[in-house]
Amino acid sequence: MNTVLEAATSYVKEELAGEGSGHDWWHIYRVEQLAITLATEEGADLFICRLAALLHDVADEKLNESEEAGMKKVADWLALHAVDPEQAQHVLSIIQGMSFKGGGGQIMPTLEGKIVQDADRLDALGAVGIARTFQYSGNRGQLIYDPDLPVRVTMTKEEYRNGRSTAINHFYEKLLKLKEHMNTDYGKKLAEERHAYMETFLKTFYAEWDGKK
């Protein structure tokens, strides 16, 4: 199992080297570390959690021609490295159900899925989440903030991916919703702390925007 995890680490480092939207290798590293922490706290299968965390963005539709093409890439890698078919299917089902996609995303049926989903969402919160938000917005050519551009309340997956938004609007369209969609008790605890940090940031941002601070 360690050999598979080492191979996955090398593969993902190569696949996501230089990725500029906030889904780079270091995002994967942080998600894996969070998955280890959560799996230890919640008593989950550490191998499944780590492998799914390592490979989850290889399949991301934002980084592939389509969701199907991304999933095939991961399935082919798992087969090439002779991962047990049952374990491979578990990893694939976790990866396929992880994304927020403009709403709450799917409810994960397994503890390992809940953990990896929580780990990925935690990396979108707190200080790191704030940094990633501005990196992603800059990568997509979006403004920091436009008071005349309203926050989108409801949207399709296509509108969420490609519609007009700003970095600050993204807090309301996704990030501040994540706390309510955490699965595990320990994930909820960490999300509370990171959520509070973002609220403090936004309060300071608006005060500076209006020249009051």
Backbone bond lengths (Angstrom), bond angles and torsions (degrees), N, CA, C in turn:
res aa  C-N    CA-C-N  psi(-1)  N-CA   C-N-CA  omega(-1)  CA-C   N-CA-C  phi
1 M - - - 1.466 - - 1.526 111.61 -
2 N 1.332 115.74 -38.42 1.467 119.03 177.86 1.518 111.47 -62.55
3 T 1.349 115.76 -35.79 1.463 120.01 178.48 1.523 110.75 -63.12
4 V 1.330 116.21 -41.71 1.471 120.97 178.72 1.523 110.13 -64.23
5 L 1.317 117.26 -44.12 1.464 120.80 -179.96 1.525 111.72 -64.65
6 E 1.323 117.02 -39.04 1.468 120.60 177.04 1.520 110.65 -64.94
7 A 1.342 116.33 -41.59 1.467 120.35 178.45 1.523 110.90 -65.13
8 A 1.345 116.36 -40.08 1.465 120.58 178.82 1.521 110.71 -64.12
9 T 1.322 116.92 -40.33 1.465 121.00 178.41 1.520 110.94 -60.60
10 S 1.328 116.87 -47.35 1.466 121.23 179.41 1.525 111.31 -62.86
11 Y 1.324 116.33 -42.34 1.465 122.06 -179.43 1.526 111.30 -62.00
12 V 1.330 115.81 -47.08 1.469 119.73 -176.79 1.526 110.71 -69.11
13 K 1.325 116.92 -38.22 1.470 119.26 176.39 1.523 110.75 -56.99
14 E 1.320 116.33 -41.88 1.464 120.66 -179.87 1.522 111.59 -71.53
15 E 1.330 116.68 -42.30 1.464 121.24 -177.46 1.527 112.25 -64.60
16 L 1.326 116.76 -39.87 1.462 120.57 -171.87 1.527 113.72 -107.12
17 A 1.307 116.52 11.46 1.466 120.06 177.14 1.527 109.91 -60.62
18 G 1.315 116.61 127.70 1.466 120.61 177.35 1.514 114.27 79.89
19 E 1.327 119.54 2.14 1.460 121.46 179.15 1.527 108.25 -64.57
20 G 1.349 116.19 128.71 1.458 119.67 -167.95 1.508 117.05 -108.62
21 S 1.327 118.49 12.80 1.464 119.49 -175.82 1.526 112.80 -105.05
22 G 1.334 116.84 6.07 1.461 119.51 -177.55 1.512 113.24 98.19
23 H 1.348 116.35 6.17 1.464 121.60 178.43 1.527 109.67 -114.66
24 D 1.307 115.54 39.26 1.454 122.12 -177.10 1.530 110.88 -85.28
25 W 1.343 116.18 -176.13 1.452 121.35 -179.30 1.525 112.27 -57.12
26 W 1.322 117.54 -38.49 1.463 119.07 -175.95 1.521 112.08 -69.65
27 H 1.337 117.81 -27.43 1.466 120.60 169.69 1.530 109.48 -62.75
28 I 1.324 116.40 -45.41 1.461 120.68 178.71 1.521 110.44 -60.90
29 Y 1.312 116.39 -44.18 1.467 121.00 178.69 1.530 110.79 -56.27
30 R 1.336 116.50 -47.61 1.470 119.91 -177.80 1.526 111.17 -66.03
31 V 1.331 116.85 -40.48 1.466 119.99 178.98 1.526 110.36 -64.19
32 E 1.329 116.82 -41.00 1.467 118.92 177.49 1.529 111.03 -62.15
33 Q 1.330 117.11 -44.05 1.470 119.81 179.73 1.524 111.32 -63.09
34 L 1.329 117.09 -40.95 1.462 120.54 176.61 1.526 110.80 -65.14
35 A 1.334 116.91 -39.40 1.468 120.77 178.49 1.526 110.97 -62.65
36 I 1.325 116.74 -39.62 1.461 120.68 176.89 1.532 110.12 -62.26
37 T 1.324 116.55 -45.86 1.462 121.24 179.19 1.526 111.07 -60.12
38 L 1.329 116.73 -48.36 1.459 121.11 -177.72 1.529 111.70 -68.00
39 A 1.338 116.67 -41.45 1.469 120.42 179.89 1.523 110.79 -62.72
40 T 1.320 116.31 -38.72 1.466 120.89 178.20 1.520 110.53 -65.63
41 E 1.327 116.68 -43.34 1.470 121.15 179.93 1.524 112.27 -67.79
42 E 1.332 116.52 -36.54 1.462 120.73 -172.28 1.528 113.40 -99.35
43 G 1.337 118.19 -6.31 1.463 121.37 177.55 1.511 113.99 73.93
44 A 1.325 117.38 41.64 1.461 122.16 -178.30 1.532 111.09 -98.11
45 D 1.329 115.72 171.72 1.466 122.81 176.98 1.528 108.25 -70.96
46 L 1.318 116.24 109.48 1.459 121.00 -173.25 1.523 111.91 -67.07
47 F 1.330 117.79 -37.09 1.461 121.05 -179.25 1.526 110.92 -63.20
48 I 1.325 117.09 -47.86 1.471 120.87 179.79 1.522 110.45 -61.60
49 C 1.328 116.25 -44.81 1.469 119.94 -179.21 1.522 111.33 -61.77
50 R 1.318 116.92 -45.69 1.465 120.25 -178.28 1.529 111.70 -66.59
51 L 1.320 116.80 -43.66 1.467 119.77 -177.45 1.528 110.98 -66.28
52 A 1.328 117.27 -42.63 1.474 120.46 178.00 1.524 110.94 -64.99
53 A 1.336 115.96 -40.63 1.467 119.44 178.11 1.523 111.14 -62.85
54 L 1.325 116.76 -42.25 1.461 120.31 -179.32 1.525 112.43 -64.80
55 L 1.322 117.31 -38.92 1.469 120.29 -171.46 1.529 114.34 -96.93
56 H 1.341 118.33 -4.41 1.465 118.82 -166.85 1.526 114.21 -62.45
57 D 1.327 119.06 -36.87 1.466 118.79 -177.59 1.519 113.45 -87.52
58 V 1.324 117.67 -8.14 1.470 119.70 171.59 1.524 109.05 -61.28
59 A 1.329 115.90 -31.47 1.464 120.83 -178.22 1.520 113.81 -93.93
60 D 1.320 118.26 -3.60 1.469 120.68 -174.42 1.528 110.77 -59.06
61 E 1.327 114.89 129.97 1.474 118.99 -177.16 1.525 112.33 -65.42
62 K 1.331 117.34 -21.43 1.463 119.58 176.69 1.522 111.11 -67.48
63 L 1.336 116.66 -22.38 1.457 121.47 -175.21 1.527 112.37 -111.05
64 N 1.347 116.64 9.58 1.456 121.97 -179.14 1.521 110.47 -136.71
65 E 1.328 115.74 171.74 1.465 120.12 177.23 1.522 111.07 -62.63
66 S 1.334 115.79 -35.20 1.457 121.29 -179.28 1.521 108.68 -160.69
67 E 1.333 116.12 168.16 1.464 120.06 176.41 1.521 110.40 -62.18
68 E 1.335 116.20 -39.03 1.462 121.06 -179.44 1.520 111.45 -63.33
69 A 1.338 116.61 -41.59 1.468 120.54 179.83 1.521 110.72 -65.05
70 G 1.332 116.43 -39.21 1.451 120.48 178.86 1.520 112.28 -65.77
71 M 1.339 116.41 -42.98 1.457 120.14 179.48 1.524 111.37 -65.77
72 K 1.319 116.81 -37.07 1.471 120.04 177.93 1.522 110.76 -63.95
73 K 1.322 116.54 -37.89 1.464 121.06 179.25 1.527 110.16 -60.20
74 V 1.329 116.19 -44.29 1.469 120.29 179.74 1.521 110.64 -69.07
75 A 1.339 117.36 -43.44 1.466 120.87 179.71 1.520 110.76 -60.39
76 D 1.316 116.95 -41.69 1.471 120.94 178.98 1.528 110.30 -63.99
77 W 1.326 117.09 -39.79 1.469 120.12 -179.51 1.523 110.16 -65.61
78 L 1.320 117.19 -43.54 1.466 121.09 -179.99 1.523 111.14 -62.63
79 A 1.334 116.66 -40.43 1.468 120.55 178.60 1.521 110.71 -67.14
80 L 1.320 116.98 -42.36 1.463 121.64 -179.69 1.519 111.48 -60.36
81 H 1.325 116.75 -33.22 1.463 120.90 -177.71 1.532 112.16 -99.13
82 A 1.336 115.04 17.38 1.469 122.43 171.51 1.523 113.48 52.88
83 V 1.331 115.78 38.95 1.465 119.73 174.64 1.531 108.01 -69.60
84 D 1.310 116.46 135.89 1.464 121.73 179.19 1.532 110.04 -47.01
85 P 1.359 118.53 129.72 1.473 120.81 -174.70 1.532 114.28 -54.11
86 E 1.330 116.89 -38.10 1.462 119.35 179.36 1.523 111.07 -67.84
87 Q 1.329 116.23 -41.01 1.464 120.07 177.36 1.525 110.54 -67.40
88 A 1.331 116.08 -40.20 1.465 120.24 179.39 1.521 110.90 -61.36
89 Q 1.334 116.64 -43.15 1.467 119.99 179.70 1.515 111.35 -65.40
90 H 1.323 116.11 -35.96 1.469 120.27 177.11 1.522 110.18 -62.99
91 V 1.326 116.43 -46.39 1.469 120.88 178.99 1.528 110.58 -61.14
92 L 1.318 116.94 -45.07 1.466 120.91 -179.22 1.537 111.38 -62.71
93 S 1.329 116.94 -40.78 1.461 119.61 -179.12 1.530 111.00 -67.07
94 I 1.329 116.63 -34.80 1.465 120.51 176.52 1.525 109.97 -64.38
95 I 1.314 115.99 -49.92 1.466 120.64 -177.16 1.527 110.96 -61.50
96 Q 1.314 116.45 -41.07 1.464 120.29 -177.02 1.522 112.05 -66.71
97 G 1.336 117.37 -28.13 1.458 119.70 -175.65 1.514 115.55 -99.88
98 M 1.335 118.00 4.17 1.461 120.33 -170.53 1.513 115.60 -76.45
99 S 1.315 117.79 -35.24 1.461 121.49 -165.01 1.520 113.81 -65.58
100 F 1.337 115.47 146.73 1.470 123.16 176.80 1.527 110.92 -70.31
101 K 1.331 117.22 -47.29 1.458 124.70 173.85 1.530 114.09 52.97
102 G 1.322 115.75 42.10 1.460 119.34 173.50 1.515 114.82 82.85
103 G 1.344 116.74 -2.18 1.459 120.11 179.04 1.509 109.50 -142.84
104 G 1.310 116.34 -140.43 1.451 119.55 179.85 1.506 114.12 -89.83
105 G 1.336 116.95 -12.81 1.448 119.42 -174.81 1.517 110.71 78.43
106 Q 1.330 115.87 -178.66 1.454 120.77 -178.76 1.526 111.00 -80.19
107 I 1.333 115.44 152.88 1.460 120.70 171.75 1.515 107.90 -83.12
108 M 1.306 117.16 122.38 1.452 121.74 -176.60 1.539 110.45 -74.96
109 P 1.329 117.91 131.45 1.459 120.08 -177.97 1.524 114.57 -81.65
110 T 1.341 118.14 -15.89 1.463 120.21 -177.95 1.532 110.46 -117.30
111 L 1.330 114.99 155.95 1.462 119.96 178.27 1.519 110.90 -60.38
112 E 1.332 117.35 -39.94 1.458 120.80 -179.70 1.525 110.92 -63.59
113 G 1.321 116.66 -39.61 1.459 119.97 176.81 1.511 111.95 -64.18
114 K 1.319 116.35 -42.33 1.461 120.76 178.06 1.526 110.84 -60.46
115 I 1.322 116.11 -40.01 1.466 120.71 -177.78 1.521 111.58 -68.13
116 V 1.318 117.46 -46.77 1.467 119.69 -177.96 1.521 110.60 -68.32
117 Q 1.315 117.22 -36.85 1.466 120.45 175.81 1.524 110.51 -63.22
118 D 1.333 116.48 -43.87 1.467 120.32 177.20 1.527 111.14 -61.48
119 A 1.321 116.80 -43.49 1.466 120.86 -178.64 1.523 110.94 -61.18
120 D 1.324 116.75 -42.88 1.460 121.13 179.31 1.529 110.53 -65.57
121 R 1.308 116.85 -40.37 1.465 120.49 -179.54 1.518 111.65 -70.95
122 L 1.313 117.33 -35.33 1.464 119.76 177.32 1.520 111.50 -62.23
123 D 1.328 117.50 -32.06 1.459 119.71 179.74 1.524 112.21 -74.57
124 A 1.329 116.61 -8.06 1.469 121.07 173.42 1.518 111.31 -95.25
125 L 1.334 117.46 2.45 1.456 122.42 -178.24 1.521 111.02 -115.67
126 G 1.335 115.53 169.38 1.460 120.69 175.40 1.517 113.43 70.27
127 A 1.317 115.68 -159.26 1.465 121.47 -177.16 1.527 111.69 -62.23
128 V 1.323 115.96 -43.92 1.467 119.57 178.74 1.523 110.09 -65.01
129 G 1.318 117.12 -42.03 1.464 120.30 179.20 1.516 112.39 -60.44
130 I 1.327 116.98 -39.41 1.467 120.96 176.92 1.523 110.28 -62.76
131 A 1.329 116.35 -46.23 1.468 120.47 179.96 1.527 110.60 -61.42
132 R 1.322 116.64 -43.05 1.466 120.10 -179.24 1.531 111.66 -66.65
133 T 1.315 117.05 -34.11 1.463 120.44 179.68 1.524 111.20 -61.68
134 F 1.326 116.31 -45.25 1.461 119.16 -179.37 1.527 111.60 -72.91
135 Q 1.320 116.83 -32.20 1.463 119.36 174.84 1.522 110.21 -64.01
136 Y 1.327 117.09 -46.88 1.458 121.39 -178.55 1.524 111.13 -63.42
137 S 1.333 116.43 -43.75 1.466 120.04 -179.61 1.520 111.39 -63.66
138 G 1.338 116.42 -42.12 1.458 119.50 176.60 1.511 111.96 -63.19
139 N 1.321 116.25 -39.90 1.464 121.39 178.34 1.518 111.60 -61.79
140 R 1.341 115.76 -33.21 1.474 120.59 -179.26 1.528 112.95 -93.21
141 G 1.321 117.72 4.12 1.460 120.77 178.31 1.517 114.01 73.86
142 Q 1.321 117.35 25.14 1.460 121.18 -179.59 1.530 111.06 -92.13
143 L 1.329 115.17 155.44 1.457 121.03 176.80 1.522 110.87 -73.75
144 I 1.340 116.17 159.93 1.459 120.35 171.67 1.527 109.11 -63.63
145 Y 1.330 116.46 -48.41 1.462 121.31 -176.36 1.507 109.47 -161.59
146 D 1.312 116.12 144.87 1.460 123.26 173.87 1.527 106.97 -141.84
147 P 1.335 117.86 104.64 1.475 120.17 -177.51 1.523 113.29 -58.61
148 D 1.325 117.69 -21.27 1.460 120.61 -179.00 1.523 113.15 -86.66
149 L 1.330 117.02 -6.15 1.459 120.58 179.96 1.531 108.41 -99.99
150 P 1.329 117.90 110.40 1.471 119.97 -174.96 1.528 112.84 -70.46
151 V 1.301 114.79 153.55 1.459 121.31 174.01 1.527 108.70 -69.41
152 R 1.322 116.74 135.42 1.462 121.47 178.43 1.533 108.99 -80.16
153 V 1.323 115.98 122.93 1.467 120.46 -176.39 1.520 111.09 -86.40
154 T 1.306 116.76 -49.11 1.466 121.58 175.98 1.517 108.21 -123.91
155 M 1.326 115.77 144.65 1.459 119.84 -179.36 1.516 110.22 -161.16
156 T 1.323 115.25 153.04 1.458 120.39 173.51 1.527 108.87 -77.41
157 K 1.321 115.65 170.44 1.461 119.65 177.03 1.531 110.28 -60.01
158 E 1.329 116.69 -39.77 1.462 120.86 179.82 1.524 110.91 -65.09
159 E 1.323 116.91 -42.59 1.466 120.74 178.12 1.523 110.82 -65.27
160 Y 1.324 117.07 -38.66 1.458 121.24 178.60 1.521 110.93 -62.83
161 R 1.336 116.26 -41.90 1.458 120.74 -178.14 1.531 112.83 -73.67
162 N 1.332 116.21 -40.81 1.458 119.30 -167.22 1.529 115.61 -120.40
163 G 1.318 117.65 -4.22 1.462 119.71 -178.53 1.523 111.67 -73.78
164 R 1.318 115.71 166.37 1.465 122.16 -178.48 1.522 110.45 -76.66
165 S 1.328 116.38 130.17 1.455 121.01 179.85 1.528 108.62 -153.45
166 T 1.326 116.88 -174.21 1.465 122.63 175.19 1.526 108.41 -136.59
167 A 1.322 115.51 169.00 1.461 119.26 178.29 1.530 111.03 -59.43
168 I 1.328 116.74 -45.73 1.467 120.10 -178.79 1.527 111.10 -66.83
169 N 1.314 118.16 -40.31 1.460 120.06 177.67 1.527 111.68 -59.50
170 H 1.336 115.98 -32.42 1.471 120.69 -178.22 1.526 111.53 -62.03
171 F 1.322 116.96 -28.71 1.457 119.65 176.11 1.529 110.43 -58.26
172 Y 1.334 115.77 -42.25 1.465 120.64 -175.86 1.529 111.90 -84.68
173 E 1.315 116.28 -28.90 1.461 120.18 -178.92 1.522 112.56 -79.20
174 K 1.343 117.13 -21.81 1.466 119.59 -179.87 1.531 113.55 -143.00
175 L 1.326 116.91 -59.61 1.465 120.34 -163.84 1.528 113.94 -59.76
176 L 1.325 117.02 -44.78 1.460 119.88 -177.80 1.529 112.66 -73.56
177 K 1.326 117.17 -8.69 1.465 121.66 176.08 1.520 112.09 -88.02
178 L 1.317 117.10 -19.42 1.458 120.52 -169.97 1.524 113.41 -64.79
179 K 1.317 117.22 -34.55 1.468 120.94 -178.98 1.526 111.31 -54.27
180 E 1.333 116.49 -37.85 1.470 121.08 -177.46 1.519 112.41 -79.12
181 H 1.308 117.63 -8.23 1.465 121.06 -178.48 1.527 113.29 -110.45
182 M 1.330 117.08 12.63 1.452 119.49 177.29 1.521 109.86 -73.46
183 N 1.331 115.48 149.31 1.461 121.37 -173.59 1.524 114.34 -98.40
184 T 1.326 116.44 -42.74 1.464 121.12 -170.39 1.528 111.29 -100.64
185 D 1.309 115.27 156.45 1.467 119.39 -179.66 1.527 111.20 -62.08
186 Y 1.322 117.16 -43.59 1.462 119.21 -178.46 1.524 110.71 -71.44
187 G 1.327 116.27 -35.02 1.459 119.95 175.62 1.519 111.70 -62.54
188 K 1.331 116.56 -39.47 1.465 120.84 178.28 1.526 110.93 -64.17
189 K 1.325 116.01 -39.13 1.459 120.38 178.99 1.526 110.93 -62.58
190 L 1.317 116.84 -47.91 1.470 120.41 179.70 1.529 110.99 -65.59
191 A 1.324 116.50 -37.16 1.468 120.33 -179.79 1.519 111.69 -64.94
192 E 1.324 117.54 -36.67 1.468 121.26 178.55 1.525 110.43 -58.26
193 E 1.313 116.35 -46.32 1.469 121.16 -178.74 1.529 110.76 -64.96
194 R 1.316 116.76 -44.67 1.471 120.64 -178.01 1.530 111.14 -69.93
195 H 1.329 116.54 -37.50 1.466 121.46 177.54 1.533 110.29 -60.98
196 A 1.321 116.42 -45.91 1.466 120.76 -179.97 1.525 111.27 -60.91
197 Y 1.324 117.02 -37.74 1.460 121.16 178.78 1.532 110.38 -63.32
198 M 1.326 117.44 -40.58 1.464 120.71 179.45 1.518 111.86 -67.51
199 E 1.323 116.70 -37.54 1.467 119.44 177.76 1.529 110.76 -63.45
200 T 1.322 116.94 -40.07 1.464 121.14 176.70 1.522 110.54 -63.38
201 F 1.337 116.04 -42.11 1.465 120.49 178.03 1.528 111.06 -59.67
202 L 1.313 117.43 -46.68 1.461 120.89 -177.98 1.528 111.51 -63.41
203 K 1.311 116.90 -39.57 1.470 120.63 178.22 1.532 110.09 -60.31
204 T 1.327 116.19 -44.66 1.466 120.60 178.65 1.524 110.85 -67.67
205 F 1.335 116.99 -39.83 1.471 121.23 179.97 1.528 110.92 -58.15
206 Y 1.322 117.68 -49.55 1.468 120.80 -177.97 1.530 111.29 -64.85
207 A 1.329 117.24 -36.94 1.470 120.10 178.44 1.521 110.36 -64.63
208 E 1.329 117.12 -41.33 1.470 120.66 178.36 1.530 110.58 -71.24
209 W 1.331 117.45 -36.73 1.482 121.56 -179.75 1.533 110.28 -59.99
210 D 1.316 115.43 -39.70 1.466 120.33 -177.63 1.520 112.75 -92.02
211 G 1.332 117.47 8.69 1.449 121.46 176.48 1.519 114.34 68.57
212 K 1.325 115.99 27.03 1.479 120.24 -179.01 1.519 112.58 -98.46
213 K 1.305 116.22 -2.95 1.460 118.84 -177.05 1.524 110.33 -147.58
